[in-house]
C-alpha cells in the first residue's frame, strides 16, 4: 500500500484547515486590507472544499473497493 504524503493524520489536517479559516474570519478586516479576495464567499467555499475532501473515502477504503472489484 502507498505511504501517505504527509506525516500527520488526515483528521488533524482538516481540523487545522478549519482553524485557519476560522481565524481568517475572526480577523477578516485585516485580511481584506491585504487582499479583497478574503471575502465571505471565498471563506465559505474553502469550508465546502474541506468538507468535500474529508467526505472522500480514505486510501484504504478505495484500495479495498478496488480489490473487491478484482475478485
MOBEL-V326363 format. One record per residue. N is the residue number from 1. PSI is psi in degrees with one decimal (none if undefined). OMEGA is omega as a letter, one per 20 degrees, with the letter a starting at -180 (* if undefined). Layout:
n:psi:omega
N:PSI:OMEGA
N:PSI:OMEGA
This chain:
n:psi:omega
1:145.7:a
2:138.8:r
3:150.1:a
4:156.1:a
5:-14.9:a
6:138.5:a
7:37.2:r
8:166.0:a
9:146.7:a
10:-40.4:a
11:-33.4:r
12:-36.9:r
13:-43.6:r
14:-40.9:r
15:-38.6:r
16:-43.2:r
17:-43.4:r
18:-36.8:r
19:-42.2:r
20:-43.5:r
21:-41.1:r
22:-43.5:r
23:-36.2:r
24:-41.4:r
25:-40.9:a
26:-28.9:r
27:36.7:a
28:-36.5:a
29:-38.2:r
30:-41.1:r
31:-39.8:r
32:-31.9:r
33:-26.7:r
34:-45.3:r
35:134.3:r
36:-5.6:a
37:-20.4:a
38:53.3:a
39:177.6:a
40:-39.5:a
41:-44.4:r
42:-46.6:a
43:-37.0:r
44:-41.2:r
45:-36.8:r
46:-43.5:r
47:-41.3:r
48:-38.4:r
49:-40.4:r
50:-44.2:r
51:-43.2:r
52:-42.6:r
53:-40.1:a
54:-28.3:a
55:-14.7:r
56:148.3:r
57:149.6:r
58:168.6:r
59:-36.7:r
60:-42.4:r
61:-42.9:r
62:-40.2:r
63:-40.3:r
64:-43.5:r
65:-41.0:a
66:-43.3:r
67:-32.4:r
68:-35.0:r
69:-29.8:a
70:-17.5:a
71:none:*
